[in-house]
Amino acid sequence: MFLREDEVGRRVARHLEPGWTVLDYGAGTGLLARYLTRRVGIRPTLADLVDYRNRLPDFPFLEMGDPFHVPVEGFAFDAALLLFALHHNPWEAQPKVLAEASRLFTRRLVVVEDTPFGMLDRLANTAWDKALNLRHGVPTPFTFRGVGEWLEAFADHGLRAVHVESYRPLWPTLGTYHHTLFVLEREGSGAVPRRPAAE
């Protein structure tokens, strides 16, 4: 799957900084976190409901008993990533995941989502989503949203897009439907000040 990590990772990497602490919320195997560590020099922490058998042991891992709560204090990370995680939740749960991700970052939230642009896109997206997640037992409710719908959902959480990029990924889905990268910051004052270190 290296080609997929490169295709997604090089887009995400442009929006992270060396040394940033980064939460990968819904991290899966951790392969994208490893790619970003090597390419940018981030310090990742992985969080997921599922402890994948093939998850990389290289990074701290937070196993989540509750899909809407990562067991850390608020504003614990410079950035949070939601990479193809939101559409694995039912419609009513997606705002809860966004609220939790928003609680955790101080500088930036990076989201990559499947965003079908029409009926053919949606059919291909549904087929690939089922095929790619079947072996891991990951839920596939097919709750995809369009770009505009996601922007509205982000705005509901006080997040503004500073960069939006839609593309057809070549790997592993052979350009059959669209992904969109959203780089989000807080409305208004921007970054939240870090908590002072405990003495």
ABEGO torsion letter per residue (X at the ends): XAAAAAAAAAAAAAABBBGBBBBBBGAEAGAAAAAAAAAAGBBBBBBBABBBAABBAABBBBBBABAABBBBBBGABABBBBBGAAAABBAAAAAAAAAAAAAABAABBBBBBBBBABAAAAAAAAAAAAAAAAAAGBBBAGBBBBAAAAAAAAAAAGBBBABBBBBBBAOAAGGABBBBBBBBBBBEAEBBBBBBBBX
